[in-house]
């Protein structure tokens, strides 16, 4: 399967890739050129082998798309989305913190995992992947938390596909709360990967003073 690189991507942009794989037996497909930040599976308590993984990459001479090959353990169904961000730190791990959560839902809603240590300038991202916890191919949709949360990159298999996986991102600036996602169908296997992206520090420039108490010096440029 292939996913397109977001339009307008330039070198240095932050690419965030999320994939939900059903019937995966906990195996995460390789995403060439990306670093895996978090992954979670609903085993052993789940009945769907639902795996969600979160990856990142700093854009560099990007191709038009990336191809992902599920492991084919016993028949895979997948949904995936790629997001592009600017203003993220230019070196090192871009995530200040991350967390995961999994489990089957007996109702139609599920609360994502909470993030700790999120700062006001961080961007909290919650990636939810769902698959039907029964095998009848019923169509369903996933809705984000609304309110101050912004939804990104929702996609899923069409009605009649089994087991109909979907993936959805939600983001909010400077929060570590755990948003609530809902589904139009009960009995859903839920998996969450969440993280907080670190913003690039503001640039200093002319007329900015830097004071050093160690050497008792003030500089301006």
C-alpha positions in Angstrom: 0.0 0.0 0.0 1.2 3.5 -0.7 0.6 6.8 1.1 1.4 10.2 -0.5 3.8 12.7 1.1 1.7 15.8 2.0 1.7 18.6 -0.6 4.1 21.4 -0.1 6.6 19.3 1.9 10.0 21.0 2.1 13.4 19.8 3.4 13.4 20.0 7.2 9.6 19.7 7.7 8.5 17.2 10.2 6.6 14.2 8.8 4.4 12.2 11.2 3.2 8.8 10.0 0.5 6.7 11.7 -0.6 3.2 10.7 -3.3 0.9 12.0 -3.1 -2.8 11.1 -5.7 -5.4 11.9 -4.9 -9.1 12.1 -1.3 -8.2 12.5 -0.3 -10.4 15.5 1.6 -7.5 16.9 4.0 -7.2 13.9 4.7 -3.6 12.8 5.4 -3.1 9.1 8.7 -1.4 8.3 8.4 2.2 7.2 11.6 3.0 5.2 13.4 6.1 6.4 11.1 6.7 9.4 11.9 6.3 13.1 9.3 4.5 15.2 8.3 6.5 18.3 5.5 4.3 19.7 3.6 1.2 19.0 0.8 -0.7 20.8 -1.3 -3.8 20.3 -4.6 -4.9 21.9 -3.2 -8.4 22.6 -3.4 -10.4 24.8 -6.8 -9.3 26.0 -8.1 -8.2 22.6 -9.6 -10.4 19.9 -8.5 -8.4 16.9 -4.7 -8.2 17.0 -5.1 -4.5 16.4 -1.7 -2.7 16.1 -1.2 1.1 15.9 2.3 2.6 15.4 3.6 6.2 15.2 6.7 7.2 13.2 8.5 10.4 12.4 11.0 11.7 9.9 12.6 15.1 9.0 11.8 15.6 5.3 14.8 15.4 3.0 14.4 15.1 -0.8 11.1 13.3 -0.3 9.6 11.0 -2.9 6.0 11.4 -4.0 4.9 8.6 -1.8 6.0 5.8 0.5 5.1 2.1 0.1 4.3 0.0 3.2 4.0 -3.8 3.1 2.0 -5.5 6.0 3.6 -8.7 7.3 0.9 -11.0 6.0 0.7 -13.0 9.2 -2.8 -14.2 8.5 -4.3 -11.5 6.3 -3.9 -7.8 7.0 -6.2 -4.8 6.7 -4.7 -1.4 7.3 -5.3 2.3 7.3 -2.5 4.9 7.4 -2.0 8.7 7.3 0.9 11.1 7.0 1.0 14.6 8.4 3.4 17.5 7.8 4.4 20.1 10.4 6.7 23.1 10.4 8.3 24.9 13.4 9.4 21.6 15.1 12.9 21.4 16.5 15.5 20.8 13.8 17.7 18.2 15.6 17.2 15.2 17.9 14.1 13.4 19.0 11.2 15.8 18.2 8.9 14.3 20.9 9.1 15.6 24.5 7.0 12.7 25.7 4.9 9.8 24.3 2.4 7.3 25.6 0.2 4.3 24.4 -3.0 2.7 25.4 -5.0 -0.3 24.0 -8.1 -2.3 24.7 -11.5 -3.3 23.3 -14.4 -1.0 23.8 -17.8 -2.4 24.9 -19.5 0.9 24.1 -19.0 3.6 21.4 -16.4 5.8 23.1 -12.9 5.5 24.4 -10.5 7.9 26.2 -7.0 8.3 24.7 -3.9 7.9 26.8 -2.8 11.0 28.9 0.5 12.7 28.2 2.6 14.0 31.1 5.2 16.8 31.1 3.7 18.7 28.1 4.7 22.3 27.9 2.6 25.2 26.7 4.5 25.5 23.3 4.3 21.7 22.6 1.8 20.3 20.2 0.0 17.3 21.6 -0.9 14.7 19.0 -3.2 11.7 19.6 -3.3 9.0 17.0 -6.3 6.6 17.3 -6.6 3.4 15.3 -9.7 1.2 15.5 -10.9 -2.0 14.0 -14.1 -3.9 14.5 -13.9 -6.3 17.4 -16.3 -8.7 15.6 -15.9 -10.1 12.1 -19.1 -9.1 10.3 -17.7 -6.2 8.3 -20.1 -3.6 9.6 -19.4 -0.1 8.4 -18.5 2.5 11.1 -16.8 5.8 11.6 -14.6 7.4 14.2 -15.2 10.9 15.5 -12.7 13.1 17.3 -13.2 14.9 20.6 -14.2 18.2 19.1 -13.9 21.4 21.1 -10.4 22.8 21.1 -9.0 19.7 19.4 -8.3 19.8 15.7 -8.8 16.6 13.7 -6.2 15.6 11.0 -5.7 12.8 8.5 -8.8 10.6 9.0 -9.1 7.6 6.7 -10.5 4.1 6.8 -11.6 1.2 4.7 -15.0 1.4 3.0 -18.2 -0.3 4.2 -18.2 -4.1 3.8 -14.5 -4.5 4.3 -13.5 -6.8 7.1 -12.5 -5.8 9.7 -12.9 -2.2 8.6 -9.9 -0.4 10.3 -9.8 3.4 10.6 -7.2 5.9 11.8 -7.6 9.5 13.0 -5.3 12.2 14.4 -6.3 14.9 16.8 -4.0 17.8 17.9 -4.0 20.6 20.4 -1.3 23.1 21.5 0.1 22.9 25.0 -2.0 20.2 26.6 -1.4 16.7 28.0 -5.1 15.8 28.5 -6.6 12.6 27.1 -9.3 13.3 24.5 -12.3 11.1 24.0 -13.0 9.5 20.6 -16.3 7.9 19.6 -17.4 5.4 17.1 -20.7 4.8 15.4 -20.5 1.1 16.1 -20.1 -0.7 19.5 -17.5 -3.4 20.2 -14.5 -1.6 18.7 -10.9 -2.5 19.4 -9.1 0.7 20.2 -5.4 1.5 20.1 -3.8 4.9 20.9 -0.3 6.3 20.3 0.2 9.9 21.5 3.1 12.3 21.7 4.0 16.0 22.2 6.1 17.7 19.5 8.7 20.2 20.7 8.6 23.6 19.0 11.7 25.2 17.6 13.0 27.9 20.0 12.4 31.5 18.8 15.4 33.0 17.0 17.4 35.8 18.6 18.4 38.8 16.6 19.3 42.5 16.6 18.7 44.4 19.8 18.4 41.2 21.8 20.5 41.3 24.9 22.1 38.2 26.4 23.2 38.6 30.0 25.8 36.2 31.5 26.1 36.5 35.3 29.1 34.1 35.2 31.3 36.6 33.4 29.2 39.8 34.1 28.8 40.6 30.5 26.1 42.0 28.3 26.1 41.5 24.5 24.1 42.9 21.7 24.1 42.1 18.0 
